[in-house]
Amino acid sequence: MRKPLAAAFCALAIAGAGAAPATAAEAAPTGVGKVADTGAVTSAVSDVVTSAAETVSGLTNPAPKGVNFAGTVALSNCSGSVVRMPDSEAGDPALVMTNGHCLESGFPGPGEVQVDKASSRTFSLLNASGSRVATLRAAKLAYATMTDTDVAFYQLTTSYAQIKSSYGISPLTLNDSHPVAGTAISIPSGYWKRIYSCDIDGFAYRLKEGDWTWKDSVRYTSACNTIGGTSGSPVVDQATGKVVAINNTGNEDGERCTVNNPCEVDKSGNVTVRKGINYAQQTYQIPSCFGIDNKLDLSASGCTLPKP
């Protein structure tokens, strides 16, 4: 998982740059992932200067036509998106998806699952161009874990129909089939208002980072060099526009299985370290866990999400 921001601004001042970075200097709470929040600087000053230059020039990775920021959200420390299940209806309470490691309460421990927790967290809703059009509020945290996967769902106080009527924004739809290697993908970060585009390189049988282990993780090709603050971004299939995964981590320093340096473990226990390569957690299995009115049902047929 990645890290945060405040210290990045200090580094910018030291470097003499005057604009906020478009690619976060990775400062974040201690732990895994691509969170953006106050903490220690984890990027070199030269990286911060490059980020500032990108901000000034307005550069962003080119995204295919049709992939934009509509429906994405910015959290205080991460990215996310308003999502629907394939069978969700317009009148259902809307859901925001982000990483489990992006919770306002901190990282869930290994084996920990949180369900139906009180939350009034707010989210900045973006339109296609990345402008904030509304502030959405959670009614509760419906589900969160960092075990087997790294995901959290907040149920909002508004429905999909209300969001569409008020702001003209539709939710992103979760695909319910396993993604395929070679698929062209885009990763729109609501936090940074930046879109990364690359391909699915393959899948890691197990991805281990510190005390956490994730199953069947998506590995990107190197063009998706996601950074702190992109945690929780939806991974969108460019051909269908559907969400196939959720961005969550990357190996920063080439270390083996440490925090911010996940390693791949195959079925035989062999470990592979890929410095500079980033990962996501698949979401195709999630729709089976939400039923009528977007109600979470972890006992539903086909639901494989970890239970409390």
C-alpha positions as CSV (number, residue, x, y, z in Angstrom):
1,M,0.0,0.0,0.0
2,R,1.1,3.5,-0.5
3,K,1.6,6.7,1.4
4,P,0.6,10.4,2.0
5,L,0.9,14.1,1.4
6,A,1.8,16.7,3.9
7,A,5.4,15.9,4.0
8,A,5.4,16.0,0.2
9,F,4.5,19.7,0.4
10,C,7.4,20.2,2.7
11,A,9.7,18.6,0.1
12,L,8.2,20.8,-2.6
13,A,9.1,23.9,-0.6
14,I,12.6,22.6,-0.1
15,A,12.9,21.8,-3.8
16,G,11.6,25.3,-4.6
17,A,8.5,24.1,-6.4
18,G,5.4,26.2,-6.0
19,A,2.6,23.9,-7.1
20,A,0.9,20.9,-5.5
21,P,2.1,17.7,-7.1
22,A,-0.1,15.9,-9.6
23,T,1.6,12.7,-8.7
24,A,1.7,12.4,-5.0
25,A,5.0,12.2,-3.2
26,E,4.2,9.1,-1.3
27,A,3.7,10.1,2.3
28,A,1.1,8.3,4.3
29,P,0.2,6.6,7.5
30,T,2.5,3.7,8.4
31,G,1.2,0.7,6.6
32,V,0.5,-0.7,3.2
33,G,-1.0,0.8,0.1
34,K,-1.2,4.0,-2.0
35,V,-2.8,6.2,0.6
36,A,-2.2,10.0,0.6
37,D,-2.1,11.6,4.0
38,T,0.2,13.2,6.5
39,G,3.4,11.3,7.2
40,A,7.0,10.8,6.2
41,V,8.3,11.6,2.7
42,T,8.8,8.4,0.8
43,S,9.7,9.9,-2.6
44,A,13.0,11.4,-3.5
45,V,13.1,15.2,-3.9
46,S,13.7,14.8,-7.6
47,D,10.5,12.8,-7.9
48,V,8.6,15.6,-6.1
49,V,10.0,18.2,-8.5
50,T,8.9,16.1,-11.5
51,S,5.4,15.8,-10.0
52,A,5.2,19.6,-9.5
53,A,6.2,20.1,-13.1
54,E,3.5,17.8,-14.3
55,T,1.0,19.7,-12.3
56,V,2.0,23.1,-13.7
57,S,1.9,21.8,-17.3
58,G,-1.4,20.0,-16.7
59,L,0.0,16.7,-18.0
60,T,-1.9,13.4,-17.4
61,N,-1.5,10.0,-18.9
62,P,-3.7,9.8,-22.0
63,A,-6.9,7.9,-21.5
64,P,-9.0,6.2,-24.2
65,K,-12.1,8.0,-25.3
66,G,-14.9,7.1,-22.9
67,V,-12.7,6.6,-19.8
68,N,-13.0,9.7,-17.6
69,F,-13.6,10.8,-14.0
70,A,-17.4,10.7,-13.9
71,G,-18.5,8.7,-10.8
72,T,-15.1,8.7,-9.2
73,V,-14.6,10.3,-5.8
74,A,-11.9,11.8,-3.7
75,L,-11.5,10.8,-0.1
76,S,-9.4,12.6,2.5
77,N,-6.5,10.2,1.9
78,C,-7.4,8.0,-1.1
79,S,-9.5,7.6,-4.3
80,G,-12.7,5.7,-4.8
81,S,-15.8,5.5,-7.0
82,V,-19.6,5.3,-6.8
83,V,-20.3,1.8,-8.0
84,R,-23.3,-0.4,-8.6
85,M,-23.7,-4.2,-8.9
86,P,-25.0,-5.6,-12.2
87,D,-28.5,-6.0,-10.6
88,S,-28.6,-2.8,-8.6
89,E,-31.6,-0.6,-9.2
90,A,-31.9,3.2,-9.5
91,G,-33.6,3.5,-6.2
92,D,-31.0,1.5,-4.2
93,P,-28.8,3.4,-1.8
94,A,-25.6,4.2,-3.6
95,L,-22.3,2.5,-2.7
96,V,-18.8,4.0,-2.7
97,M,-15.9,1.5,-3.2
98,T,-12.4,2.2,-1.9
99,N,-9.6,0.1,-0.3
100,G,-9.9,-1.4,3.2
101,H,-6.6,0.3,4.0
102,C,-8.3,3.7,3.3
103,L,-10.6,3.5,6.3
104,E,-10.8,6.6,8.5
105,S,-10.2,4.3,11.5
106,G,-7.0,2.8,10.2
107,F,-5.9,-0.5,8.6
108,P,-8.0,-3.6,9.5
109,G,-5.7,-6.3,10.9
110,P,-5.1,-9.6,9.2
111,G,-8.3,-11.7,9.5
112,E,-10.4,-8.6,10.5
113,V,-13.7,-7.9,8.7
114,Q,-15.8,-4.9,9.5
115,V,-19.5,-5.0,8.7
116,D,-22.3,-2.3,9.3
117,K,-20.2,0.2,11.2
118,A,-21.3,3.7,11.9
119,S,-19.7,6.3,9.5
120,S,-20.6,9.8,8.3
121,R,-17.5,10.0,6.0
122,T,-17.8,12.4,3.1
123,F,-16.7,12.0,-0.5
124,S,-16.1,14.6,-3.2
125,L,-18.0,13.5,-6.3
126,L,-16.3,14.3,-9.7
127,N,-17.7,14.8,-13.1
128,A,-16.2,13.6,-16.4
129,S,-13.6,16.4,-16.5
130,G,-12.6,15.9,-12.8
131,S,-14.4,18.9,-11.3
132,R,-16.0,18.4,-8.0
133,V,-19.8,18.6,-8.4
134,A,-21.0,17.4,-4.9
135,T,-20.2,16.2,-1.5
136,L,-21.7,12.8,-0.8
137,R,-22.0,11.4,2.7
138,A,-21.9,7.9,4.1
139,A,-24.8,6.4,6.1
140,K,-22.5,3.6,7.2
141,L,-19.5,1.5,6.4
142,A,-21.2,-1.6,4.9
143,Y,-18.1,-3.8,4.6
144,A,-14.3,-3.6,4.9
145,T,-11.3,-6.0,5.0
146,M,-7.7,-6.3,4.1
147,T,-7.9,-10.1,4.2
148,D,-7.8,-12.0,0.8
149,T,-8.6,-8.7,-0.8
150,D,-8.3,-5.0,0.1
151,V,-11.8,-3.4,-0.2
152,A,-14.3,-1.2,1.6
153,F,-17.9,-0.3,0.7
154,Y,-19.7,2.7,2.2
155,Q,-23.4,3.0,1.9
156,L,-24.5,6.5,1.1
157,T,-27.4,8.6,2.3
158,T,-28.5,9.1,-1.3
159,S,-29.6,6.7,-4.0
160,Y,-28.2,6.3,-7.5
161,A,-31.3,8.0,-8.9
162,Q,-30.9,11.0,-6.6
163,I,-27.2,11.4,-7.7
164,K,-28.2,11.1,-11.3
165,S,-31.0,13.6,-11.0
166,S,-29.1,16.2,-9.0
167,Y,-25.6,15.9,-10.7
168,G,-26.0,14.0,-13.9
169,I,-23.6,11.3,-12.7
170,S,-24.1,7.6,-13.2
171,P,-22.3,4.9,-11.1
172,L,-19.7,2.6,-12.5
173,T,-20.7,-1.0,-12.8
174,L,-18.7,-3.9,-11.3
175,N,-18.1,-6.7,-13.8
176,D,-19.0,-10.1,-12.5
177,S,-16.5,-12.2,-14.6
178,H,-12.8,-12.8,-14.0
179,P,-10.7,-10.3,-16.0
180,V,-8.3,-11.6,-18.7
181,A,-4.5,-11.0,-19.1
182,G,-3.8,-8.6,-21.9
183,T,-6.9,-6.5,-21.2
184,A,-6.4,-2.8,-21.8
185,I,-7.3,-0.9,-18.6
186,S,-7.5,2.6,-17.2
187,I,-7.3,3.7,-13.6
188,P,-8.9,7.1,-12.9
189,S,-7.8,8.5,-9.5
190,G,-10.3,10.9,-8.0
191,Y,-7.7,12.1,-5.4
192,W,-5.2,13.2,-8.0
193,K,-7.6,13.7,-11.0
194,R,-5.2,11.7,-13.0
195,I,-5.8,8.6,-15.3
196,Y,-3.3,5.8,-15.7
197,S,-3.6,3.5,-18.7
198,C,-1.9,0.2,-19.4
199,D,-2.7,-3.6,-19.7
200,I,-3.3,-6.4,-17.3
201,D,0.1,-8.2,-17.3
202,G,-1.1,-11.2,-15.4
203,F,-2.2,-12.4,-11.9
204,A,-0.4,-13.2,-8.7
205,Y,-1.6,-16.4,-7.0
206,R,-0.8,-14.7,-3.6
207,L,0.4,-11.2,-3.0
208,K,2.0,-10.7,0.4
209,E,2.8,-7.3,2.0
210,G,3.8,-7.1,5.6
211,D,1.2,-9.0,7.6
212,W,-1.4,-9.0,4.8
213,T,-2.0,-11.6,2.0
214,W,-4.2,-11.1,-1.0
215,K,-5.5,-13.7,-3.4
216,D,-5.4,-13.7,-7.3
217,S,-4.2,-10.1,-7.5
218,V,-4.1,-8.2,-10.8
219,R,-0.6,-7.2,-12.0
220,Y,-0.2,-4.2,-14.2
221,T,2.2,-3.6,-17.0
222,S,4.8,-1.0,-16.1
223,A,2.9,2.0,-17.7
224,C,0.5,2.1,-14.7
225,N,3.0,3.6,-12.3
226,T,0.3,4.5,-9.7
227,I,1.4,6.5,-6.6
228,G,0.3,7.5,-3.1
229,G,-3.3,8.8,-3.2
230,T,-4.4,6.4,-6.0
231,S,-5.4,3.7,-3.5
232,G,-9.0,2.7,-4.0
233,S,-9.2,3.9,-7.7
234,P,-11.4,1.7,-9.9
235,V,-9.6,-0.3,-12.5
236,V,-11.8,0.0,-15.7
237,D,-11.8,-2.3,-18.7
238,Q,-11.4,0.1,-21.6
239,A,-13.5,-2.0,-23.9
240,T,-16.6,-2.3,-21.6
241,G,-16.3,0.6,-19.2
242,K,-16.9,-1.8,-16.3
243,V,-14.8,-2.1,-13.2
244,V,-12.7,-5.3,-13.0
245,A,-10.5,-4.5,-10.0
246,I,-9.5,-1.9,-7.3
247,N,-6.1,-0.4,-7.3
248,N,-4.2,-0.9,-4.0
249,T,-0.4,-1.3,-3.9
250,G,3.0,-1.6,-5.6
251,N,6.6,-2.6,-4.9
252,E,8.5,0.7,-4.3
253,D,12.0,-0.3,-3.3
254,G,12.5,-3.9,-4.5
255,E,12.3,-5.3,-1.0
256,R,10.8,-8.7,-0.3
257,C,7.3,-8.9,1.1
258,T,7.6,-5.8,3.3
259,V,5.2,-2.9,3.8
260,N,5.0,-1.0,0.5
261,N,7.0,-3.8,-1.2
262,P,4.6,-6.6,-1.9
263,C,6.0,-9.9,-3.3
264,E,4.3,-12.5,-5.4
265,V,4.0,-16.1,-4.0
266,D,3.1,-18.9,-6.4
267,K,1.4,-22.2,-5.6
268,S,4.7,-23.9,-4.8
269,G,5.7,-21.1,-2.4
270,N,8.3,-19.5,-4.7
271,V,8.6,-15.7,-4.2
272,T,9.0,-13.2,-7.0
273,V,9.8,-9.5,-6.4
274,R,9.0,-7.0,-9.1
275,K,10.3,-3.6,-8.2
276,G,8.3,-0.7,-9.6
277,I,5.3,-2.9,-10.5
278,N,1.8,-2.2,-9.2
279,Y,-1.2,-4.2,-8.4
280,A,-5.0,-4.3,-7.9
281,Q,-7.5,-6.6,-6.2
282,Q,-10.1,-8.3,-8.4
283,T,-13.8,-7.3,-7.9
284,Y,-15.7,-9.9,-10.0
285,Q,-16.6,-11.9,-6.9
286,I,-18.2,-9.0,-5.0
287,P,-21.6,-8.7,-6.8
288,S,-22.6,-12.1,-5.4
289,C,-22.4,-10.6,-1.9
290,F,-24.9,-7.8,-2.4
291,G,-28.6,-8.5,-2.9
292,I,-31.9,-6.6,-3.1
293,D,-31.5,-2.9,-2.2
294,N,-27.7,-3.4,-2.2
295,K,-27.9,-5.2,1.1
296,L,-24.8,-7.1,2.0
297,D,-25.3,-10.8,2.4
298,L,-22.1,-12.7,3.1
299,S,-24.0,-16.0,3.2
300,A,-25.3,-15.7,-0.3
301,S,-24.5,-18.4,-2.9
302,G,-21.3,-17.5,-4.7
303,C,-20.1,-14.9,-2.1
304,T,-16.5,-15.6,-1.2
305,L,-15.7,-12.4,0.7
306,P,-14.2,-13.1,4.1
307,K,-16.7,-13.1,6.9
308,P,-16.4,-11.6,10.4
